[in-house]
Amino acid sequence: MLLELPQREIGGVVPPLSELQQMVNHCRKNNIKLHLDGARLLEVLPYYEKSAAEVSALFDSVYLSFYKGVGGIAGAILAGDESFIEEAKIWKRRFGGDLISLYPYIIPADYYYEKRKNKMKRYYEISRYFAERFNQINGLYTKPKVPQSNMFHLYFEQGIEEIEQLLKLVYEECGVGITASIQKKDNDYFAEISFGDAVTVIPETVIEKMFLTIKQNR
Amino acid sequence: MLLELPQREIGGVVPPLSELQQMVNHCRKNNIKLHLDGARLLEVLPYYEKSAAEVSALFDSVYLSFYKGVGGIAGAILAGDESFIEEAKIWKRRFGGDLISLYPYIIPADYYYEKRKNKMKRYYEISRYFAERFNQINGLYTKPKVPQSNMFHLYFEQGIEEIEQLLKLVYEECGVGITASIQKKDNDYFAEISFGDAVTVIPETVIEKMFLTIKQNR
């Protein structure tokens, strides 16, 4: 069984730890191998208030991406017991993971991992702050309402043309690009918003202007 | 059918153009698709005195590597007719060729291709010159005797310990590393030697000292 933590498609949320533990218990009792799609595992640790080792210990195998919150170029790490990893190495080769040179991915992964592994709490707090502010604007809301990671979905309650016009205006007036991609779910439009170092260099006055511009132009 | 030009394992040689044309004719007559493993195609064009387009026109599909003579980090280009390439794209994805970011390979490939595509004749001439000089040293010989590309195999007619000692001495005395890898074929030891920009920055006096050191220490 594969479990994604946090679950991107629903706004970066996770089950409560008690529920997670129940799933783990069920799998162990029934000899079901449990794999963690932990592409964004680091990003959800501040919410769980657990270490990567503690969460990973619940699973038989764990994958963690180097180009999500870590911000590398591409690549991932796979962890599991020795025999699993030995077999995975064969499949890595079969699926083209053994390029003659991989250092353009390994060096940035190593560099940004060290640089950002302890910043996930900060990204999480920024995410909660932005969600709170967006939710105060009439017609805008986030899913989840209170983020559990450095990401959430921002819903607009408008048509695609109005949303694009608004985002263009914010970009032109404030120099802030909120998203590059609007998605549709049922009849509603939303943008996936995630936070990293980029947001921390935007001056507070610019961010305030951004919120004001959105508020005044809906 | 797949044909490698030049053939690395036998020292970077190619069949004569007339023979190549016969093979092409045979394949066409019998509806056999002919693929060119042209990893080092550029490197053999000066010997053939043909353009890449002229040689490629003999084949149904062509692969060219960006990290051999071109000197990129990894990657290759595949050429063929439209329907072949459309299908190849699916297999590229299946075999892991669609990483989220490929620019660390594309940028150097583009850069070094432009920088080196017209230098292959120079590498070929250097290769011929070095082979001639090695062949003048008692006990050393190259395969082929007269190189057809920027590479050849250098045979030593000595045991592995003597060869390693000799290469170490050359490295220490002259600062020139001739090879990082000695291979065995039947009972003979050889090194694959290929030439690129690196050799062009070694002063002539150093190269002369290298030949002299080899000559005096065999």
Interface residues (C-beta under 8 A of the other chain):
Chain A: Y67 I73 A74 G75 R94 F95 G96 G97 L99 I100 S101 L102 Y103 P104 Y105
Chain B: Y67 I73 A74 R94 F95 G96 G97 L99 I100 S101 L102 Y103 P104 Y105
